[in-house]
Amino acid sequence: MVGRLGGQLRVIPGAVLGWDMGAALAMAEALGINTLIAAELLPEVEAVMVRKLNEQMEGGRDG
């Protein structure tokens, strides 16, 4: 499911803010994934994804 959330990113110029969690939970439900579990786990995964993508973007600006 996480791989399918790329189109649900919330961004501002120069930074990724996170996923649209409403869309993420709707996707979980549509895929038959327990939404309570998704609601518990997705914010943790989101935090790592945001940190890594923003680090990559900052690295690209220096080079």
N, C-alpha and C positions, 0 to 999 in steps of 0.2 A: 504494500500500500504506500509506503513512504516514497518509493520510486515514482509513483503516479502523482505525487503532490507538487511536482515541479511547476505546473501551471497555476498553482494556487499561492504563489509567493506574494507577499506584501513587500514592496520595495519603495525606496525613495532614491533620488539621484545619489549614487555613490554608496548605497548601503542596502542590505537585505534586512528587513525587520522581522520576518517570520512567515508562517503559513496563515492562510485564512482558515481559522479553526472551525468555523461554521461549515465551510465547504469540506474540510477534512473529515469532520464527524458525519456529514451527510454521505461522503464517499465510503466511510467505514460501514455505515448502515447498509448502503447499497451493495457492498461486497459481502455482507453477512458477517462482518466482524463485530464483536461485542463492543458497543459504543462506550460502555463504562471503562473497559480495558483501554480502548483507544484514547479516551479522555485522560486517563492516568499516564499513559506512556508517551503520547505524542509531544507534550510540552518538553519532556526530557530530551527526546530526539531532536526536536525543533531547536533547542538551545545549542546543541552541538553543531547542527547544520548551519545555523546563523553565524556562529563564531567562525567556523571553517570557511564559509563562503566569503565573509567579510575580510578574513585574513588573506584569502586568495586575491580578492579585489584590491586590497591595499598593496600587496606584493606586486601586482601588475602595474600599479601607478608609479612605483619607484623605478621600475626597469624601463 
